[in-house]
Amino acid sequence: MPAEDQIVILSDADKKDIAGIIVAELKQQNSCACGLSTEAQGEVSHFMGMVKDTGGGNYATGVEAIRENQKFLSKIRSRSEKIATRVIMTATLAFLGGLGYLVYDGAKRWIDRCVGGG
């Protein structure tokens, strides 16, 4: 082992090893443990800012407000689907009822003509 006042010259292999260790450490420090892509990581801060704004400066309040909004939207979506189904069913039944009436009226007139009633 060299003394404190001696200069140690590193070989090229030692320099590459040290550089590799430094690069690996920097990558680990800059990586996200959550496994998100770099692009997604950039959006997390944007999302958290939105949560904070929604909560009036408080993250927890923002999360609860977003949760309540999501429940409300789920109810609206469910009701909209039910209303749309009822409208479609009503229109279909009205169409079939009208078609049925036309068939009935046409058959009645044809029978009346054949029998000579009118």
Secondary structure as the mmCIF struct_conf table of DSSP 4:
data_model
#
loop_
_struct_conf.conf_type_id
_struct_conf.id
_struct_conf.beg_label_comp_id
_struct_conf.beg_label_asym_id
_struct_conf.beg_label_seq_id
_struct_conf.end_label_comp_id
_struct_conf.end_label_asym_id
_struct_conf.end_label_seq_id
TURN_TY1_P TURN_TY1_P1 GLU A 4 ASP A 5
BEND BEND1 GLN A 6 GLN A 6
HELX_LH_PP_P HELX_LH_PP_P1 ILE A 7 SER A 11
HELX_RH_AL_P HELX_RH_AL_P1 ASP A 12 ASN A 30
BEND BEND2 SER A 31 SER A 31
TURN_TY1_P TURN_TY1_P2 ALA A 33 CYS A 34
HELX_RH_AL_P HELX_RH_AL_P2 THR A 38 THR A 54
TURN_TY1_P TURN_TY1_P3 GLY A 55 GLY A 56
BEND BEND3 GLY A 57 GLY A 57
HELX_RH_AL_P HELX_RH_AL_P3 TYR A 59 VAL A 115
TURN_TY1_P TURN_TY1_P4 GLY A 116 GLY A 116
#
